[in-house]
Amino acid sequence: MKQPLHPTVLRANIYRVLDRILKTGEPQEIVREGRRLVIAPVPDRHLDLGKLPKREALACSPDDLVETSWEDAWNPD
């Protein structure tokens, strides 16, 4: 993270600071009255499901699930 900025410096350079944050993705710390604030980019919520790794979700074939009977194990009480 870059050196913390005072609000006066931020105000004088707000667009430059925001453009740098968006370009680099690196948050910027601001110090006001002894307290710290951070301006940081928010990750895109768009998720490309095609980029997810393929995983085996079942330990059996889907046909085995269709043919499974739970009548002996199910107890409504």
N, CA, C and O atoms as a GROMACS GRO file, in nm:
protein
  308
    1MET      N    1   0.085  -0.118   0.000
    1MET     CA    2   0.000   0.000   0.000
    1MET      C    3   0.090   0.123   0.000
    1MET      O    4   0.193   0.126   0.066
    2LYS      N    5   0.048   0.223  -0.074
    2LYS     CA    6   0.124   0.348  -0.083
    2LYS      C    7   0.125   0.420   0.052
    2LYS      O    8   0.049   0.385   0.143
    3GLN      N    9   0.211   0.519   0.062
    3GLN     CA   10   0.219   0.606   0.180
    3GLN      C   11   0.080   0.666   0.207
    3GLN      O   12   0.014   0.711   0.113
    4PRO      N   13   0.035   0.668   0.333
    4PRO     CA   14  -0.095   0.729   0.363
    4PRO      C   15  -0.100   0.876   0.321
    4PRO      O   16  -0.001   0.949   0.333
    5LEU      N   17  -0.215   0.918   0.270
    5LEU     CA   18  -0.234   1.055   0.226
    5LEU      C   19  -0.316   1.133   0.329
    5LEU      O   20  -0.401   1.077   0.398
    6HIS      N   21  -0.290   1.262   0.338
    6HIS     CA   22  -0.371   1.353   0.417
    6HIS      C   23  -0.489   1.393   0.327
    6HIS      O   24  -0.472   1.401   0.206
    7PRO      N   25  -0.606   1.419   0.382
    7PRO     CA   26  -0.722   1.455   0.299
    7PRO      C   27  -0.698   1.574   0.206
    7PRO      O   28  -0.754   1.579   0.097
    8THR      N   29  -0.617   1.670   0.249
    8THR     CA   30  -0.589   1.786   0.163
    8THR      C   31  -0.516   1.743   0.036
    8THR      O   32  -0.546   1.792  -0.073
    9VAL      N   33  -0.421   1.651   0.050
    9VAL     CA   34  -0.348   1.599  -0.066
    9VAL      C   35  -0.442   1.518  -0.154
    9VAL      O   36  -0.437   1.526  -0.277
   10LEU      N   37  -0.527   1.439  -0.090
   10LEU     CA   38  -0.625   1.361  -0.166
   10LEU      C   39  -0.716   1.453  -0.246
   10LEU      O   40  -0.739   1.430  -0.365
   11ARG      N   41  -0.767   1.557  -0.183
   11ARG     CA   42  -0.858   1.649  -0.250
   11ARG      C   43  -0.791   1.715  -0.371
   11ARG      O   44  -0.853   1.732  -0.476
   12ALA      N   45  -0.665   1.752  -0.357
   12ALA     CA   46  -0.593   1.817  -0.466
   12ALA      C   47  -0.563   1.723  -0.582
   12ALA      O   48  -0.542   1.767  -0.695
   13ASN      N   49  -0.562   1.592  -0.553
   13ASN     CA   50  -0.523   1.492  -0.655
   13ASN      C   51  -0.625   1.380  -0.670
   13ASN      O   52  -0.590   1.270  -0.711
   14ILE      N   53  -0.749   1.408  -0.636
   14ILE     CA   54  -0.848   1.300  -0.626
   14ILE      C   55  -0.858   1.214  -0.752
   14ILE      O   56  -0.861   1.092  -0.742
   15TYR      N   57  -0.863   1.276  -0.870
   15TYR     CA   58  -0.879   1.197  -0.992
   15TYR      C   59  -0.754   1.117  -1.023
   15TYR      O   60  -0.763   1.004  -1.069
   16ARG      N   61  -0.637   1.174  -0.998
   16ARG     CA   62  -0.512   1.101  -1.019
   16ARG      C   63  -0.504   0.980  -0.925
   16ARG      O   64  -0.466   0.871  -0.965
   17VAL      N   65  -0.542   1.003  -0.799
   17VAL     CA   66  -0.538   0.894  -0.699
   17VAL      C   67  -0.637   0.785  -0.738
   17VAL      O   68  -0.603   0.667  -0.736
   18LEU      N   69  -0.759   0.822  -0.773
   18LEU     CA   70  -0.860   0.722  -0.810
   18LEU      C   71  -0.819   0.646  -0.936
   18LEU      O   72  -0.837   0.524  -0.942
   19ASP      N   73  -0.764   0.716  -1.035
   19ASP     CA   74  -0.719   0.648  -1.157
   19ASP      C   75  -0.608   0.548  -1.127
   19ASP      O   76  -0.606   0.439  -1.184
   20ARG      N   77  -0.515   0.585  -1.037
   20ARG     CA   78  -0.406   0.495  -1.000
   20ARG      C   79  -0.460   0.371  -0.929
   20ARG      O   80  -0.415   0.259  -0.954
   21ILE      N   81  -0.557   0.391  -0.840
   21ILE     CA   82  -0.616   0.277  -0.767
   21ILE      C   83  -0.683   0.182  -0.866
   21ILE      O   84  -0.667   0.060  -0.856
   22LEU      N   85  -0.758   0.237  -0.961
   22LEU     CA   86  -0.825   0.152  -1.060
   22LEU      C   87  -0.726   0.081  -1.151
   22LEU      O   88  -0.746  -0.035  -1.187
   23LYS      N   89  -0.619   0.150  -1.189
   23LYS     CA   90  -0.520   0.092  -1.280
   23LYS      C   91  -0.438  -0.018  -1.212
   23LYS      O   92  -0.418  -0.125  -1.271
   24THR      N   93  -0.392   0.007  -1.089
   24THR     CA   94  -0.304  -0.088  -1.022
   24THR      C   95  -0.378  -0.188  -0.934
   24THR      O   96  -0.327  -0.297  -0.906
   25GLY      N   97  -0.499  -0.151  -0.889
   25GLY     CA   98  -0.573  -0.237  -0.796
   25GLY      C   99  -0.522  -0.224  -0.655
   25GLY      O  100  -0.572  -0.293  -0.565
   26GLU      N  101  -0.424  -0.138  -0.633
   26GLU     CA  102  -0.364  -0.122  -0.500
   26GLU      C  103  -0.443  -0.019  -0.419
   26GLU      O  104  -0.466   0.092  -0.466
   27PRO      N  105  -0.487  -0.054  -0.298
   27PRO     CA  106  -0.563   0.038  -0.214
   27PRO      C  107  -0.480   0.160  -0.173
   27PRO      O  108  -0.356   0.155  -0.172
   28GLN      N  109  -0.548   0.269  -0.140
   28GLN     CA  110  -0.482   0.389  -0.092
   28GLN      C  111  -0.535   0.420   0.047
   28GLN      O  112  -0.656   0.427   0.069
   29GLU      N  113  -0.443   0.439   0.140
   29GLU     CA  114  -0.480   0.472   0.278
   29GLU      C  115  -0.485   0.623   0.295
   29GLU      O  116  -0.400   0.696   0.242
   30ILE      N  117  -0.585   0.669   0.368
   30ILE     CA  118  -0.602   0.810   0.401
   30ILE      C  119  -0.603   0.820   0.553
   30ILE      O  120  -0.664   0.736   0.620
   31VAL      N  121  -0.535   0.921   0.607
   31VAL     CA  122  -0.533   0.941   0.752
   31VAL      C  123  -0.601   1.074   0.783
   31VAL      O  124  -0.558   1.179   0.736
   32ARG      N  125  -0.707   1.068   0.863
   32ARG     CA  126  -0.780   1.188   0.903
   32ARG      C  127  -0.807   1.180   1.051
   32ARG      O  128  -0.864   1.082   1.101
   33GLU      N  129  -0.766   1.283   1.122
   33GLU     CA  130  -0.784   1.293   1.267
   33GLU      C  131  -0.732   1.168   1.339
   33GLU      O  132  -0.793   1.119   1.434
   34GLY      N  133  -0.620   1.118   1.292
   34GLY     CA  134  -0.557   1.002   1.356
   34GLY      C  135  -0.622   0.869   1.323
   34GLY      O  136  -0.578   0.765   1.373
   35ARG      N  137  -0.725   0.870   1.240
   35ARG     CA  138  -0.792   0.744   1.203
   35ARG      C  139  -0.762   0.713   1.056
   35ARG      O  140  -0.739   0.803   0.975
   36ARG      N  141  -0.762   0.586   1.026
   36ARG     CA  142  -0.725   0.540   0.891
   36ARG      C  143  -0.849   0.501   0.812
   36ARG      O  144  -0.942   0.439   0.864
   37LEU      N  145  -0.847   0.538   0.686
   37LEU     CA  146  -0.950   0.498   0.590
   37LEU      C  147  -0.879   0.438   0.470
   37LEU      O  148  -0.762   0.468   0.446
   38VAL      N  149  -0.947   0.356   0.396
   38VAL     CA  150  -0.887   0.294   0.278
   38VAL      C  151  -0.982   0.310   0.160
   38VAL      O  152  -1.101   0.283   0.170
   39ILE      N  153  -0.928   0.353   0.048
   39ILE     CA  154  -1.001   0.354  -0.079
   39ILE      C  155  -0.946   0.236  -0.157
   39ILE      O  156  -0.826   0.229  -0.185
   40ALA      N  157  -1.033   0.145  -0.193
   40ALA     CA  158  -0.989   0.023  -0.262
   40ALA      C  159  -1.090  -0.014  -0.369
   40ALA      O  160  -1.210   0.010  -0.353
   41PRO      N  161  -1.044  -0.074  -0.478
   41PRO     CA  162  -1.138  -0.118  -0.581
   41PRO      C  163  -1.219  -0.238  -0.532
   41PRO      O  164  -1.170  -0.322  -0.457
   42VAL      N  165  -1.342  -0.242  -0.574
   42VAL     CA  166  -1.429  -0.355  -0.541
   42VAL      C  167  -1.419  -0.455  -0.654
   42VAL      O  168  -1.430  -0.417  -0.771
   43PRO      N  169  -1.398  -0.583  -0.623
   43PRO     CA  170  -1.388  -0.683  -0.730
   43PRO      C  171  -1.518  -0.690  -0.811
   43PRO      O  172  -1.627  -0.671  -0.757
   44ASP      N  173  -1.504  -0.716  -0.939
   44ASP     CA  174  -1.622  -0.733  -1.024
   44ASP      C  175  -1.703  -0.851  -0.973
   44ASP      O  176  -1.648  -0.954  -0.934
   45ARG      N  177  -1.832  -0.835  -0.974
   45ARG     CA  178  -1.920  -0.944  -0.930
   45ARG      C  179  -1.950  -1.042  -1.043
   45ARG      O  180  -2.006  -1.149  -1.020
   46HIS      N  181  -1.912  -1.004  -1.165
   46HIS     CA  182  -1.936  -1.092  -1.279
   46HIS      C  183  -1.847  -1.215  -1.264
   46HIS      O  184  -1.725  -1.203  -1.248
   47LEU      N  185  -1.906  -1.329  -1.270
   47LEU     CA  186  -1.832  -1.454  -1.257
   47LEU      C  187  -1.849  -1.534  -1.384
   47LEU      O  188  -1.961  -1.569  -1.421
   48ASP      N  189  -1.740  -1.562  -1.450
   48ASP     CA  190  -1.743  -1.643  -1.571
   48ASP      C  191  -1.736  -1.789  -1.529
   48ASP      O  192  -1.629  -1.841  -1.496
   49LEU      N  193  -1.850  -1.856  -1.531
   49LEU     CA  194  -1.856  -1.995  -1.486
   49LEU      C  195  -1.772  -2.088  -1.573
   49LEU      O  196  -1.732  -2.195  -1.529
   50GLY      N  197  -1.745  -2.048  -1.695
   50GLY     CA  198  -1.663  -2.128  -1.784
   50GLY      C  199  -1.518  -2.137  -1.738
   50GLY      O  200  -1.446  -2.227  -1.780
   51LYS      N  201  -1.474  -2.044  -1.653
   51LYS     CA  202  -1.336  -2.044  -1.604
   51LYS      C  203  -1.318  -2.127  -1.476
   51LYS      O  204  -1.206  -2.147  -1.431
   52LEU      N  205  -1.428  -2.174  -1.419
   52LEU     CA  206  -1.418  -2.256  -1.299
   52LEU      C  207  -1.361  -2.393  -1.334
   52LEU      O  208  -1.390  -2.447  -1.441
   53PRO      N  209  -1.280  -2.450  -1.244
   53PRO     CA  210  -1.228  -2.584  -1.273
   53PRO      C  211  -1.339  -2.687  -1.270
   53PRO      O  212  -1.431  -2.680  -1.189
   54LYS      N  213  -1.328  -2.784  -1.360
   54LYS     CA  214  -1.427  -2.892  -1.362
   54LYS      C  215  -1.394  -2.989  -1.250
   54LYS      O  216  -1.279  -3.026  -1.230
   55ARG      N  217  -1.497  -3.030  -1.178
   55ARG     CA  218  -1.479  -3.122  -1.065
   55ARG      C  219  -1.579  -3.236  -1.075
   55ARG      O  220  -1.689  -3.220  -1.128
   56GLU      N  221  -1.539  -3.348  -1.024
   56GLU     CA  222  -1.630  -3.460  -1.014
   56GLU      C  223  -1.713  -3.440  -0.887
   56GLU      O  224  -1.659  -3.440  -0.776
   57ALA      N  225  -1.842  -3.424  -0.904
   57ALA     CA  226  -1.928  -3.395  -0.789
   57ALA      C  227  -1.993  -3.522  -0.732
   57ALA      O  228  -2.033  -3.524  -0.616
   58LEU      N  229  -2.002  -3.624  -0.812
   58LEU     CA  230  -2.068  -3.747  -0.768
   58LEU      C  231  -1.968  -3.861  -0.756
   58LEU      O  232  -1.875  -3.872  -0.836
   59ALA      N  233  -1.988  -3.944  -0.657
   59ALA     CA  234  -1.904  -4.061  -0.640
   59ALA      C  235  -1.963  -4.181  -0.713
   59ALA      O  236  -1.910  -4.292  -0.706
   60CYS      N  237  -2.075  -4.158  -0.782
   60CYS     CA  238  -2.141  -4.265  -0.857
   60CYS      C  239  -2.195  -4.205  -0.987
   60CYS      O  240  -2.180  -4.086  -1.012
   61SER      N  241  -2.255  -4.289  -1.067
   61SER     CA  242  -2.313  -4.237  -1.190
   61SER      C  243  -2.451  -4.176  -1.160
   61SER      O  244  -2.515  -4.217  -1.064
   62PRO      N  245  -2.496  -4.081  -1.239
   62PRO     CA  246  -2.630  -4.026  -1.218
   62PRO      C  247  -2.740  -4.132  -1.225
   62PRO      O  248  -2.842  -4.121  -1.158
   63ASP      N  249  -2.718  -4.236  -1.307
   63ASP     CA  250  -2.817  -4.345  -1.316
   63ASP      C  251  -2.831  -4.418  -1.183
   63ASP      O  252  -2.941  -4.460  -1.147
   64ASP      N  253  -2.721  -4.432  -1.109
   64ASP     CA  254  -2.727  -4.498  -0.979
   64ASP      C  255  -2.816  -4.418  -0.884
   64ASP      O  256  -2.887  -4.478  -0.803
   65LEU      N  257  -2.813  -4.288  -0.891
   65LEU     CA  258  -2.896  -4.204  -0.804
   65LEU      C  259  -3.044  -4.220  -0.837
   65LEU      O  260  -3.128  -4.223  -0.748
   66VAL      N  261  -3.075  -4.229  -0.966
   66VAL     CA  262  -3.214  -4.244  -1.008
   66VAL      C  263  -3.270  -4.377  -0.957
   66VAL      O  264  -3.387  -4.384  -0.918
   67GLU      N  265  -3.189  -4.480  -0.959
   67GLU     CA  266  -3.234  -4.613  -0.921
   67GLU      C  267  -3.228  -4.638  -0.771
   67GLU      O  268  -3.270  -4.745  -0.726
   68THR      N  269  -3.177  -4.543  -0.693
   68THR     CA  270  -3.164  -4.562  -0.548
   68THR      C  271  -3.300  -4.552  -0.480
   68THR      O  272  -3.376  -4.460  -0.508
   69SER      N  273  -3.328  -4.644  -0.394
   69SER     CA  274  -3.452  -4.641  -0.317
   69SER      C  275  -3.418  -4.610  -0.170
   69SER      O  276  -3.331  -4.674  -0.111
   70TRP      N  277  -3.487  -4.511  -0.115
   70TRP     CA  278  -3.465  -4.473   0.024
   70TRP      C  279  -3.580  -4.517   0.115
   70TRP      O  280  -3.586  -4.477   0.231
   71GLU      N  281  -3.669  -4.599   0.062
   71GLU     CA  282  -3.788  -4.640   0.138
   71GLU      C  283  -3.753  -4.709   0.268
   71GLU      O  284  -3.821  -4.688   0.369
   72ASP      N  285  -3.650  -4.791   0.268
   72ASP     CA  286  -3.612  -4.863   0.391
   72ASP      C  287  -3.548  -4.770   0.494
   72ASP      O  288  -3.558  -4.796   0.614
   73ALA      N  289  -3.482  -4.663   0.449
   73ALA     CA  290  -3.411  -4.573   0.540
   73ALA      C  291  -3.497  -4.457   0.588
   73ALA      O  292  -3.464  -4.392   0.688
   74TRP      N  293  -3.607  -4.428   0.520
   74TRP     CA  294  -3.688  -4.310   0.552
   74TRP      C  295  -3.787  -4.340   0.662
   74TRP      O  296  -3.858  -4.440   0.657
   75ASN      N  297  -3.790  -4.254   0.763
   75ASN     CA  298  -3.883  -4.269   0.874
   75ASN      C  299  -3.950  -4.135   0.898
   75ASN      O  300  -3.884  -4.041   0.942
   76PRO      N  301  -4.080  -4.123   0.872
   76PRO     CA  302  -4.147  -3.993   0.886
   76PRO      C  303  -4.164  -3.949   1.033
   76PRO      O  304  -4.195  -3.833   1.058
   77ASP      N  305  -4.145  -4.037   1.127
   77ASP     CA  306  -4.167  -4.001   1.269
   77ASP      C  307  -4.046  -3.951   1.333
   77ASP      O  308  -4.049  -3.917   1.451
   0.00000   0.00000   0.00000
